[in-house]
Amino acid sequence: MAFWWPLLVLAAAYALCRLLLFLIPPTVPSIDVDASDVLAKEDSFIYIPRKGKAAQTDKVQCYEPATMKYLGYFPALAPDEVKEHVEQARKAQKIWAKSSFKQRRQFLRILLKYILEHQDLICEVSSRDTGKTMVDASLGEIMTTCEKITWLLDEGEKWLKPEYRSTGRSMLHKRAKVEFYPLGVIGAIVSWNYPFHNVFNPMLAAVFSGNAVVIKVSEHATWSGCFYFRIIQAALSAVGAPENLVHIITGFAETGQALVSSVDKIIFVGSPGVGRMIMQRASETLIPVTLELGGKDSFIVCEDVDLPNVVQVAVRAALQSSGQNCAGAERFYVHNDIYSAFVSQLVKIVKSICVGPPLAGRYDMGAICMIEHSEKLQNLVNDALDKGAEIAVRGSFGNLGEDAVDQFFPPTVLVNVNHTMKIMQEEAFGPILPIMKFSSDEEAIKLANDSKYGLGCAVFSGNQKRAIRIASRLHCGVAAVNDFASSYMCQSLPFGGVKDSGFGRFAGVEGLRACCLVKAVVEDRFWPYIKTMIPKPIQYPVSEHGFEFQELLVETLYGYSVWDRLRSLVNLVKMITEQNSTPAPGTTTKKRR
C-alpha cells in the first residue's frame, strides 16, 4: 500500500488540475467589427434586378430578396485582379505556415467569442441577404460553425501531427509515418445558401492547417460574405497573423475561373454543371478538387415509426431544401400502411406554415434567394400535375408586397407521384414535398437509389437494426438513421456525395487533411546502430546466385506458414555464409598442412 499511495495522490492531483483548467476558460480578447453600414435602413430604395445573363456586368448588385431593398454593389474582379489576390495570399502563407497551433487555436477562440456575442447580427445579415428566417440562420449558420470551431480546438492539432504507421515485415528496422504539410493557397467557390457558414467552413480548415485561402462568394450572397470577411480580418489581426492570409473576392463566372487557374487546390460548392467546368479548368494545372454538388436526398419512413415526430422532422427536412437552405430531403418514400396517416398529419402542419419577409414578423419561411427560381419550382409542380400527381396542400402567404411575390414560394405537398416526374429526378432546391408509397424494404432501397444524385439520406424505423440495414444499402455519402442531417452536426465526420453529387470530402479528419500535402516518410529506427545494407548476393555486380537469394528472401518474409518461413531462413543464412566464405574471383587460397 505504501508504494501505491503516492501514485494515487499524483493521479488525483493531475485530475484536479485538468478539471480546474477545464473550468477556467482561457483569456480571449474581444474584437471590434464595424457593422454600422449593414444595419437595416428605412430609406433603402426598391431594386429591380435585370434577369438572365444580362445581369452579369462589371458590378455585383446586392438586394434583399424578401423586400427587394437595395444593399449596394461590389466589383466583379477581372482575372488579373484575382491572380493578384492569390499572389498576396501566397506570400502571407509562407509566414503563416510557421505559426504554432497555439496561435491558430487562439484565432479560433476569438472567432468563437465574437460569434457567440453577436448571433443576432450574424443571423440578421444572413437573413437580409438570402431571405431565410432567423431560426434557419441560427440552425444552419451559427450552430454548424460553432461546432466546427470547437471540434478543431479539441482535435485539430491531433489529426495534423505526424501519424505513425506499421512498417511491414521487410522494414522492421525502419520507422514509417505520414506527415501533413499545408498545400499553399486553397481556393473556394461557395454557394449562397449558407453565406456565413460557407465562408467560415473552408476558411477554418485551410487556416488551421497552415494555408492561406481565397474565397469567391456567390453573386447572390456577396453583401453578407463581405461583411463576414471583416470578422475574419479582425480576428487574424488580433493574433498577429500576416495580412492577406484570407481573401474574399467577388464576381461572376470569369472571376471563379481565374481563381481555379491560380490556386493549389479548389473547393467548389454548387451545381453539377458548373462542377464539371471547374474540373476541366483544374485539369490544366492538375490541382486537387473537392466538389460538393447537387442533392436529391431520400427520406424513407417505415410503418413502425413514431409518426407525429417523424412528420415534424419531414417538414423541417423539406424546408431545409427551400430557397434559403440546402441539404434537405427532396424525395419522400412512405410505407403503404401509414401513407394516408402520414399525409394527413403533414397537411395539418403545412397548412399552418406562413411565408413572408423574415424580419417583418414571425414567419416560418422567408424568401427565395435567386431571381426566377420560383418559376422553375412551379414548372416542376406543373410537370408532376400533368403526369397525374395531386397537390394535397400548400402553405399560405403573409403580408407581402405585390412587387415581391415572385420571390416567395409556398411549401407544397404532392401525392401520387412517381419517378417519371421531374420533381423526383431533378434537384428542386425548394419547399416541395413529393410523397411516394412503397410496400417493402427492397422497393424503398430500389427507389432511393434510382437517382443520378447521391448526397444524403434519412431512414426512419421503430427497429433501429432495420433502419441501419436499409441505410447501409443506399448509394450516398451521408446517412442519418432515425434523424435528419444530424451527421453534419458531427464535425468529426466527412461530408460529401457520390455520382452527380460530387466527390471528395470536407469537414472531419478527411476534410482537414485534404487541405494538406500528405507525405509518406521512412527513417531508420535504430540509427546509427542498424542501417540498410545491400546483401552481398545482390550487390553489383550481381552474383550468379542473386535471384536464388531473392527468392529465399521473399519466402522468408512472406511464406504461407511459419515452417515455410523458418526453412527459407535457414537456407538464406546458409547461402549468405557460403557467399562470405567463397573467395573473390582471381584470388588463390593456400591449403592447410
C-alpha positions in Angstrom: 0.0 0.0 0.0 2.9 2.3 0.8 4.0 2.0 -2.9 0.6 2.8 -4.4 -0.4 5.7 -2.1 1.9 8.3 -3.8 0.7 7.3 -7.2 -2.9 7.7 -6.2 -2.2 11.1 -4.8 -0.4 12.2 -8.0 -3.3 10.8 -10.1 -5.8 12.7 -8.1 -3.8 15.9 -8.3 -3.5 15.6 -12.0 -7.2 15.0 -12.4 -7.9 18.1 -10.2 -5.6 20.3 -12.3 -7.3 19.1 -15.5 -10.7 19.9 -14.0 -9.6 23.4 -13.0 -8.1 24.0 -16.4 -11.4 22.9 -17.9 -13.5 25.2 -15.6 -11.3 28.2 -16.0 -11.6 29.5 -19.6 -8.6 30.8 -21.5 -8.1 34.5 -21.8 -9.6 35.5 -25.2 -9.5 39.1 -26.4 -12.6 40.7 -27.9 -12.5 42.2 -31.4 -14.4 45.2 -32.7 -16.0 44.9 -36.1 -17.7 47.9 -37.7 -21.3 46.9 -38.5 -22.8 50.4 -38.8 -23.4 50.1 -42.6 -25.1 46.7 -42.5 -27.9 47.6 -40.2 -31.3 47.9 -41.8 -32.2 51.3 -43.1 -35.7 52.6 -43.7 -34.9 54.7 -46.6 -33.4 51.9 -48.8 -34.9 52.0 -52.3 -36.5 49.1 -54.1 -34.2 47.4 -56.6 -35.5 45.8 -59.8 -32.8 43.3 -60.9 -32.3 42.5 -64.6 -33.0 38.9 -65.4 -30.8 36.4 -67.2 -27.1 36.8 -68.3 -27.5 40.4 -69.0 -27.3 41.0 -65.2 -23.6 39.9 -65.3 -21.8 43.3 -65.7 -18.7 44.7 -64.0 -20.6 45.0 -60.8 -22.4 42.6 -58.4 -25.6 44.2 -57.4 -27.0 43.2 -54.0 -30.5 43.4 -52.6 -32.8 41.8 -50.1 -34.8 39.1 -51.8 -37.6 39.4 -49.3 -38.2 43.1 -49.7 -36.1 43.9 -52.8 -34.4 46.7 -50.9 -31.1 47.7 -52.4 -28.0 46.8 -50.4 -25.2 48.1 -52.6 -22.7 46.7 -55.1 -19.3 45.1 -55.3 -16.8 44.9 -58.2 -16.7 41.8 -60.5 -13.0 41.1 -60.4 -11.1 40.5 -63.6 -8.7 37.6 -64.0 -5.6 39.7 -63.4 -7.1 41.1 -60.2 -7.9 37.6 -59.0 -4.3 36.5 -59.6 -3.0 39.5 -57.6 -5.2 38.4 -54.7 -3.8 34.9 -54.9 -0.2 36.1 -55.0 -0.7 38.3 -51.9 -2.2 35.2 -50.2 0.8 33.1 -51.2 3.3 35.5 -49.6 1.3 35.6 -46.4 1.0 31.8 -46.3 4.8 31.3 -46.3 4.8 33.2 -43.0 1.7 31.5 -41.5 2.9 28.0 -42.3 5.5 28.5 -39.5 2.8 29.5 -37.0 2.2 27.4 -33.9 -1.0 25.5 -33.1 -1.3 27.7 -30.0 -1.6 30.8 -32.2 -4.1 29.1 -34.5 -6.3 28.0 -31.6 -6.3 31.5 -30.3 -7.6 32.7 -33.7 -10.4 30.2 -33.4 -11.3 31.2 -29.9 -11.5 34.8 -30.8 -13.9 33.9 -33.7 -16.0 31.8 -31.4 -16.3 34.5 -28.8 -17.4 37.1 -31.4 -19.9 34.7 -32.9 -21.5 33.9 -29.5 -21.7 37.6 -28.6 -23.1 38.7 -32.0 -25.5 35.9 -33.0 -28.4 38.2 -33.8 -26.2 40.4 -36.0 -24.8 37.5 -38.0 -28.2 35.9 -38.4 -29.8 39.2 -39.4 -27.2 39.8 -42.1 -27.7 36.3 -43.4 -31.5 36.7 -43.4 -31.4 40.0 -45.2 -29.1 38.7 -48.0 -30.7 35.3 -48.6 -34.3 35.6 -47.3 -34.0 32.9 -44.7 -35.6 33.2 -41.3 -33.6 34.0 -38.1 -34.2 30.5 -36.8 -32.9 28.9 -40.0 -29.9 31.1 -39.9 -29.1 30.1 -36.4 -29.5 26.4 -37.1 -27.6 26.4 -40.4 -25.1 29.2 -39.8 -24.3 29.6 -36.1 -24.6 26.1 -34.7 -22.7 24.4 -37.5 -19.9 26.9 -37.5 -19.5 26.8 -33.7 -19.4 23.0 -33.8 -16.6 23.1 -36.4 -14.6 25.6 -34.4 -14.9 23.6 -31.2 -14.0 20.3 -33.0 -10.9 22.0 -34.4 -10.0 23.3 -31.0 -10.4 19.9 -29.4 -9.0 17.6 -32.1 -7.5 19.6 -35.0 -3.9 19.5 -33.9 -4.0 15.8 -33.2 -5.0 15.0 -36.7 -2.3 17.2 -38.3 0.5 15.8 -36.3 2.7 13.0 -37.8 0.9 9.7 -37.8 3.0 6.6 -37.3 2.1 3.5 -39.4 3.2 -0.1 -39.4 6.4 -0.9 -41.3 5.5 -4.4 -42.5 7.8 -7.4 -42.4 10.6 -6.2 -44.7 11.2 -2.9 -43.0 11.1 -3.8 -39.3 14.3 -1.9 -38.7 12.6 1.3 -40.1 10.1 3.8 -38.7 7.2 4.7 -41.0 5.0 7.8 -40.7 2.7 10.2 -42.5 3.4 13.9 -42.3 0.9 16.7 -43.2 2.1 20.0 -44.7 0.0 22.9 -45.9 -0.7 22.9 -49.7 -0.3 26.7 -50.0 -3.3 28.7 -51.2 -6.7 27.0 -51.0 -9.4 28.4 -53.3 -13.0 28.1 -52.5 -16.1 28.9 -54.6 -19.1 28.7 -52.4 -22.8 28.9 -52.8 -25.3 31.4 -51.4 -27.5 29.2 -49.2 -25.4 29.5 -46.1 -23.4 32.7 -46.6 -21.8 32.7 -43.1 -21.0 29.0 -42.8 -20.0 28.6 -46.4 -17.3 31.3 -45.9 -16.1 30.0 -42.5 -16.2 26.3 -43.3 -13.3 26.2 -45.9 -11.5 29.2 -44.2 -11.3 27.4 -40.8 -9.9 24.2 -42.2 -7.5 26.0 -44.5 -6.1 28.4 -42.0 -5.9 25.9 -39.1 -3.8 23.6 -41.4 -1.4 26.4 -42.2 -2.7 27.5 -45.6 -3.9 30.8 -47.0 -7.4 30.9 -48.6 -9.1 32.9 -51.3 -12.9 32.6 -51.3 -15.2 33.6 -54.1 -18.6 34.3 -52.6 -21.8 33.8 -54.6 -23.1 36.7 -56.6 -26.4 36.0 -54.7 -24.8 36.5 -51.3 -21.9 38.9 -51.8 -23.1 41.6 -49.4 -23.2 39.3 -46.4 -20.0 37.5 -47.4 -18.0 40.7 -47.5 -19.3 41.7 -44.0 -18.3 38.3 -42.6 -14.8 38.9 -44.0 -14.4 41.8 -41.6 -14.8 39.4 -38.7 -12.1 37.2 -40.0 -9.8 40.1 -40.7 -10.2 41.4 -37.1 -9.5 38.0 -35.6 -6.4 37.5 -37.7 -5.1 40.9 -36.7 -5.7 40.1 -33.0 -3.4 37.1 -33.1 -0.7 38.8 -35.2 -1.3 36.8 -38.4 0.1 38.2 -41.6 -2.0 40.4 -43.7 -3.6 39.0 -46.8 -3.9 35.4 -45.4 -7.6 35.3 -46.2 -9.2 37.0 -49.1 -12.8 37.4 -50.2 -13.3 38.0 -54.0 -16.4 39.0 -55.8 -17.7 38.5 -59.3 -19.3 36.1 -61.7 -18.1 33.0 -63.7 -14.9 34.7 -65.1 -13.8 35.5 -61.6 -14.3 31.9 -60.4 -12.4 30.5 -63.5 -9.4 32.7 -62.8 -9.3 31.5 -59.2 -9.3 27.9 -60.2 -6.3 28.6 -62.5 -4.3 30.3 -59.8 -4.6 28.2 -56.5 -3.1 25.0 -55.2 -6.5 23.3 -54.5 -10.1 24.2 -55.2 -13.2 23.5 -53.2 -16.4 24.1 -55.0 -20.0 24.0 -53.7 -22.6 24.4 -56.4 -24.3 22.7 -59.3 -23.1 19.6 -61.2 -22.9 21.5 -64.5 -20.5 24.2 -63.1 -18.7 21.4 -61.2 -17.7 19.8 -64.5 -16.4 23.1 -65.8 -14.4 23.5 -62.6 -12.8 20.1 -63.1 -11.9 20.9 -66.7 -10.2 24.1 -65.7 -8.4 22.4 -62.7 -7.1 19.7 -65.1 -4.9 22.4 -66.8 -2.8 22.8 -63.7 -3.5 19.4 -62.2 -4.6 20.7 -58.8 -6.8 18.6 -56.4 -10.5 19.3 -56.5 -13.3 18.8 -53.9 -16.8 19.0 -55.4 -19.9 19.3 -53.3 -22.7 19.4 -55.8 -26.4 18.8 -56.1 -28.6 16.6 -54.0 -31.9 14.7 -54.1 -31.9 13.2 -50.7 -34.3 10.4 -50.0 -36.4 10.3 -46.8 -37.7 6.8 -46.1 -40.4 6.2 -43.5 -41.2 2.6 -42.4 -44.5 1.6 -41.0 -43.3 1.1 -37.4 -42.2 4.7 -36.6 -43.4 7.3 -34.1 -45.4 9.1 -36.7 -46.0 12.6 -35.2 -42.3 13.1 -34.5 -41.3 11.9 -38.0 -43.8 14.2 -39.7 -42.3 17.1 -37.9 -38.8 16.1 -38.9 -40.0 15.6 -42.5 -41.3 19.2 -42.7 -38.1 20.6 -41.3 -36.1 18.5 -43.8 -38.2 19.7 -46.7 -38.0 23.3 -45.7 -34.2 23.0 -45.4 -34.3 22.3 -49.1 -36.1 25.6 -49.8 -34.7 28.7 -51.4 -33.0 29.7 -48.3 -31.3 26.5 -47.2 -30.0 23.2 -48.6 -29.1 19.6 -47.8 -32.8 19.0 -47.4 -34.8 16.0 -48.3 -36.4 16.2 -51.8 -37.9 12.7 -52.2 -40.2 11.1 -49.6 -40.9 7.4 -49.6 -43.6 6.3 -47.0 -44.8 2.7 -46.4 -48.2 1.8 -47.7 -49.6 1.1 -44.2 -49.1 4.6 -42.9 -49.2 6.6 -46.1 -52.6 8.1 -45.6 -51.9 8.9 -41.9 -48.5 10.5 -42.8 -50.1 12.7 -45.5 -53.0 13.7 -43.2 -50.6 14.9 -40.4 -48.4 16.6 -42.9 -51.3 18.5 -44.3 -52.2 19.9 -40.9 -48.7 21.2 -40.3 -48.1 22.7 -43.8 -51.5 24.5 -43.6 -50.2 26.4 -40.6 -46.9 27.4 -42.2 -46.8 31.1 -43.2 -44.4 32.6 -45.7 -43.3 36.2 -45.5 -40.5 38.7 -45.1 -38.4 37.1 -42.3 -37.6 40.2 -40.4 -41.1 41.7 -40.7 -42.8 39.1 -38.4 -42.9 35.6 -37.1 -42.9 33.7 -40.4 -42.0 30.0 -40.8 -40.4 30.6 -44.2 -38.7 33.5 -45.9 -38.0 34.4 -49.5 -36.3 32.5 -52.2 -32.8 34.0 -52.8 -32.4 33.6 -56.5 -34.4 35.5 -59.0 -36.6 33.4 -61.3 -36.2 30.3 -59.1 -39.9 30.3 -58.1 -40.8 29.9 -61.8 -38.6 26.8 -62.0 -40.3 25.3 -58.9 -43.7 25.9 -60.3 -42.7 24.3 -63.6 -41.7 21.2 -61.7 -45.0 21.2 -59.9 -46.9 21.6 -63.2 -45.0 18.7 -64.8 -46.0 16.5 -61.9 -49.6 17.6 -62.1 -49.7 16.9 -65.8 -48.5 13.4 -65.2 -51.1 12.5 -62.5 -49.8 14.0 -59.3 -52.1 16.0 -57.0 -51.5 18.9 -54.6 -52.5 17.8 -51.1 -51.9 21.2 -49.5 -50.0 24.4 -49.9 -48.8 26.9 -47.2 -50.1 30.4 -47.0 -48.5 33.8 -47.7 -48.2 36.5 -45.1 -48.1 40.3 -45.7 -46.3 40.6 -49.0 -45.8 43.5 -51.2 -47.1 42.8 -54.8 -43.7 43.5 -56.3 -42.0 40.8 -54.2 -44.4 37.9 -54.7 -42.2 36.3 -57.3 -39.5 35.8 -54.6 -41.8 33.6 -52.4 -42.9 30.0 -52.9 -45.4 28.3 -50.5 -44.5 24.8 -49.1 -46.3 22.3 -51.3 -47.2 18.7 -50.7 -47.6 16.5 -53.7 -49.1 13.0 -53.6 -49.5 10.2 -56.3 -46.0 11.0 -57.6 -43.7 8.6 -59.5 -40.3 8.6 -61.0 -41.4 9.7 -64.4 -41.9 13.1 -63.0 -39.1 15.7 -63.0 -39.8 16.6 -59.4 -38.5 13.1 -58.4 -35.4 13.3 -60.7 -34.2 16.9 -60.8 -32.9 18.9 -57.9 -35.6 21.3 -56.9 -33.9 23.3 -54.1 -37.3 24.4 -52.9 -40.0 23.6 -50.3 -41.8 20.9 -52.2 -42.6 17.5 -50.6 -43.3 14.8 -53.2 -44.5 11.7 -51.4 -44.4 8.2 -52.9 -45.6 4.8 -51.5 -43.5 1.7 -51.0 -44.6 -1.8 -49.8 -41.2 -3.4 -48.9 -37.7 -2.5 -47.8 -36.3 -3.8 -51.1 -38.7 -1.5 -53.0 -37.7 1.5 -50.8 -34.0 0.8 -51.4 -34.5 0.5 -55.2 -36.5 3.8 -55.4 -34.0 5.7 -53.3 -31.1 4.5 -55.4 -32.9 5.4 -58.6 -31.3 8.9 -58.9 -28.3 10.4 -60.5 -27.6 12.1 -57.2 -26.1 10.6 -54.1 -25.5 13.1 -51.4 -27.5 12.0 -48.3 -30.4 10.0 -47.0 -32.6 9.6 -43.9 -34.2 6.3 -42.8 -36.8 6.0 -40.1 -38.0 2.8 -38.4 -39.0 1.7 -35.0 -36.5 -1.1 -35.4 -33.0 0.5 -35.5 -31.3 -2.5 -36.9 -33.8 -2.4 -39.8 -33.1 1.3 -40.4 -29.4 0.7 -40.3 -29.7 -2.2 -42.8 -31.6 0.0 -45.2 -29.3 3.0 -44.9 -26.2 0.8 -45.5 -27.6 -0.2 -49.0 -28.3 3.4 -50.1 -25.7 4.7 -52.5 -24.8 8.1 -51.0 -22.1 9.8 -49.0 -24.1 10.8 -45.8 -26.7 8.8 -43.9 -28.9 9.5 -40.9 -30.7 6.8 -39.0 -33.9 7.9 -37.3 -32.9 11.5 -37.7 -32.2 14.0 -40.5 -28.9 15.9 -41.3 -27.5 15.0 -37.9 -24.3 13.9 -39.5 -23.4 17.4 -40.4 -23.5 18.5 -36.8 -20.9 15.8 -36.0 -18.0 17.8 -37.4 -15.6 14.9 -36.9 -17.4 13.3 -39.9 -16.6 13.9 -43.6 -19.3 15.5 -45.8 -19.8 14.9 -49.5 -21.5 12.7 -52.0 -21.2 10.3 -55.0 -22.4 10.3 -58.6 -23.7 13.8 -59.6 -23.4 15.0 -56.0 -19.6 15.2 -56.4 -16.6 13.7 -54.8 -14.0 14.4 -52.2 -14.9 15.4 -48.7 -14.8 18.5 -46.5 -15.3 18.6 -42.7 -13.9 15.9 -40.4 -10.4 14.5 -40.4 -10.7 13.8 -44.1 -11.6 17.4 -44.9 -8.9 18.8 -42.7 -6.2 16.6 -44.2 -7.5 17.3 -47.7 -6.0 20.8 -47.2 -2.6 19.2 -46.8 0.2 17.7 -48.8 0.3 14.2 -47.4 3.9 13.0 -47.3 5.0 9.4 -46.5 8.3 9.2 -44.6 10.5 6.2 -43.8 13.6 6.6 -41.5 16.0 4.3 -39.6 14.6 3.2 -36.3 17.9 2.4 -34.6 20.2 4.9 -36.4 23.2 4.7 -36.4 23.4 1.2 -35.0 21.3 -0.6 -37.6 21.5 0.7 -41.2 20.2 -0.5 -44.5 22.9 -2.7 -46.2 22.6 -4.2 -49.6 23.1 -8.0 -49.2 26.2 -9.3 -50.9 24.5 -11.7 -53.3 22.6 -8.7 -55.0 25.4 -6.1 -54.8 26.7 -5.0 -58.1 27.9 -7.0 -59.9 25.1 -9.3 -59.0 26.3 -12.8 -58.2 25.1 -15.9 -60.1 23.0 -16.8 -57.1 21.4 -13.4 -56.9 17.9 -14.5 -58.0 18.0 -17.6 -55.8 18.9 -15.4 -52.8 16.0 -13.1 -53.7 13.6 -16.0 -53.9 14.6 -17.2 -50.4 14.3 -13.7 -49.0 10.7 -13.4 -50.3 9.8 -16.8 -48.9 11.4 -16.0 -45.5 9.3 -12.8 -45.2 6.0 -13.9 -46.8 5.9 -17.6 -46.7 2.5 -19.1 -46.1 3.3 -20.9 -42.9 5.8 -20.3 -40.1 7.6 -23.6 -41.0 8.0 -22.4 -44.6 9.5 -19.1 -43.4 11.9 -20.9 -41.0 13.1 -23.3 -43.6 13.7 -20.5 -46.1 15.5 -18.5 -43.4 17.9 -21.4 -42.7 18.6 -21.7 -46.4 19.1 -18.0 -46.7 21.6 -17.9 -43.8 23.4 -20.9 -45.3 23.7 -19.1 -48.7 25.0 -15.9 -47.1 27.5 -17.9 -45.1 28.8 -19.7 -48.2 28.9 -16.4 -50.1 31.0 -14.8 -47.4 33.4 -17.8 -47.3 33.8 -18.0 -51.0 37.0 -16.2 -52.2 36.6 -13.4 -54.7 37.4 -14.3 -58.4 41.1 -14.2 -59.2 42.3 -14.9 -55.7 44.1 -18.1 -54.5 44.0 -19.9 -51.2 46.7 -22.0 -49.5 46.0 -25.5 -48.4 46.5 -26.2 -44.7 49.1 -28.8 -44.0 
